[in-house]
């Protein structure tokens, strides 16, 4: 595995510890979360729709203590969040010719704090008093 940061770069920034892909900063880790910004119009895997990561960058984020990934869509401002462990459990792999990528289907991410589309919404259970009253 490569080093987390190039030797010529600072190790911390005002936002946290930067994460690199090659020599380019692609995000940062702060408080157990890996933050990055992408333009969904150009940076999203189209089929199936998925948010992709450089595998080494994701491993580096984990080494720095990240357990969540938070991705902001530059086009809309929407914020997508997923557990990094879920990315490893339900991976989509892709190689564009410049390094192995790992991703998670868009339906698996929370969007702006709402539950993921893949998570069924449970019907509310009636209060015990209501069930008891029907039995009488």
Helices and strands as residue ranges (DSSP letters): E 17-21, E 24-30, E 33-38, H 40-43, E 50-54, H 55-63, E 68-73, E 79-83, H 84-89, E 92-95, E 100-105, G 106-108, E 110-111, H 128-135
